[in-house]
Amino acid sequence: MSELMRNTRVMKKAQAEVRGFVRNKLKVDEEDVTNLKYLKMVIKENFRLHPPETLLIPRETMQSCVISGYNVSPGTRVFVNVWAIGRDPSVWDSPEEFYPERFEDRHIDFRGSNFELLPFGSGRRACPAVAMGLANVELALANLLYWFDWDFPEGMREEVMDMEETGQLVFRKKVPLCLVPTKHVIGGQ
């Protein structure tokens, strides 16, 4: 929601997609979410910039190998920094910008198949709850965008919103987001 509030163009586009597809139903359901392509790009872009964890579960090398020109001995613990990968300018154009459209023509899956986007890890140590967590995030966000128009409290603007994060392995917003919802009238309801 923080990134959507900072990027009103993206917020409007995501709301238009959800409201246009769902129309006059009482709520967005799981079947609806499968057709919301832009919403999925918004969530993917959010996981790129704000992964659930900064570092993946450490790995240990089983044999000697060379990584980026460095000799790595067997038994070395390797930490993968997914936060840094998601902001790497050699991988992403304008890496600090929230721009969901970057996924429009790129088939990048964040479930471990594409190493440029690994918010939930990969392989045997990937997050076992990724499907459940993702379904909950998609459904909750779709319903929030469907039912409400969002605004800042009086005196606050998107330009001054604090996006600073705090934490060590897991980050969260240092200053919690506070918004004012206004019920969106759907089909006379």
Buried (B, 14 or more C-beta within 10 A) or exposed (E): EBBBBBBEEBBEBBBEBBBEBBEEEEEBEEEBBEEBEBBBBBBBBBBBBBBBBBBBEEBEBEEEEEEEEEEBEEEBEEEBBBBEBBBEEEEBEEBEEBBBEBBEEEEEEBBBEEEBBBBBBBEEEBBEEBEEEBEEBBBEBBBBBBBBEBEBEEEBEEEEBEBEBEEEEEBEBEEEEEBEEEEBEBEEE
